[in-house]
Amino acid sequence: MNNDMEILDWDDEVEEGSPFVLLPEGEYPFVITNLEKGIYEKPANRESKVPANAPMATVTFEIAAPTGETTTLTERFYLYKKMQWKINQFFTSIGAPKNAEGKVKMNWGSVLGARGKVKIIVENYKDRSGKDAQTNRIDSFLEPETPNYQNTAPQGQQMPQQSYQQPPMQQAASGMQQPQPNITPFPDNTGEPQQGTYNF
């Protein structure tokens, strides 16, 4: 895996890098190529809507266009109650089962290599020199075409089951994991609805 955060030595050879790719607005498949856990540090001299010291997950998505072009987008997930909707949407998009109340259990240890689909928009902004520029941004995470819900059918009725592999829960000492190809990150869960537990 090409790790963009890898530290370079003073005498390393350096690559040219890939040209910036601006994708048209639309829906695109993604694969998660990096995950970093951290703590949000509130800026000293400006207001912030995020609580100080909130757990924060920085997730890198590789997004592919039908033309074969790819771009990389990064999204931050702040673990506090106001942002539950976004975290729920994200985990649902990569296959987490919903319980009867629409809740999903976070499983950050199984995010790397997971696949899903997003809606991408184009945003206008001013670059550092004051010129008009454009960039892509993730607008929303889309549910799988066949959403996975826990078995909440009335007695005597059988809901279709989906089988999920439990991925290995290995983590490197650096805090980052290598992506596992073609994994489905959430095990089959047909038990009682879970309470919303936040295991970061």
URRAQUI-V157839 format. One record per backbone hydrogen bond with DSSP energy under -0.5 kcal/mol. CO is the residue of the C=O (numbers start at 0). NH is the residue of the N-H. If there is no record, write none. Layout:
BEGIN
co: (CO | CO)
nh: (NH | NH)
END
This chain:
BEGIN
co: (0 | 1 | 2 | 8 | 19 | 20 | 25 | 27 | 28 | 29 | 30 | 30 | 31 | 33 | 35 | 37 | 39 | 39 | 42 | 50 | 53 | 54 | 55 | 56 | 56 | 57 | 58 | 59 | 59 | 60 | 60 | 61 | 62 | 63 | 64 | 68 | 70 | 72 | 74 | 75 | 76 | 76 | 77 | 79 | 80 | 82 | 83 | 84 | 85 | 86 | 87 | 88 | 89 | 90 | 91 | 91 | 97 | 98 | 102 | 103 | 106 | 107 | 110 | 111 | 113 | 115 | 116 | 117 | 117 | 118 | 118 | 119 | 120 | 122 | 124 | 126 | 130 | 132 | 134 | 136 | 136 | 139 | 141 | 144 | 146 | 147 | 149 | 153 | 156 | 163 | 164 | 167 | 171 | 175 | 178 | 179 | 182 | 194 | 196 | 196 | 197)
nh: (2 | 3 | 5 | 11 | 21 | 22 | 119 | 117 | 63 | 115 | 32 | 61 | 112 | 59 | 57 | 55 | 41 | 52 | 45 | 53 | 39 | 78 | 37 | 58 | 76 | 35 | 74 | 32 | 33 | 62 | 72 | 30 | 70 | 28 | 67 | 64 | 62 | 60 | 58 | 77 | 56 | 78 | 79 | 82 | 83 | 86 | 87 | 88 | 89 | 90 | 91 | 92 | 93 | 95 | 94 | 143 | 149 | 101 | 98 | 105 | 109 | 110 | 113 | 179 | 31 | 29 | 141 | 27 | 119 | 138 | 139 | 25 | 136 | 134 | 132 | 129 | 126 | 124 | 122 | 120 | 138 | 118 | 116 | 146 | 148 | 97 | 151 | 156 | 158 | 187 | 166 | 169 | 174 | 171 | 180 | 182 | 184 | 196 | 105 | 198 | 199)
END
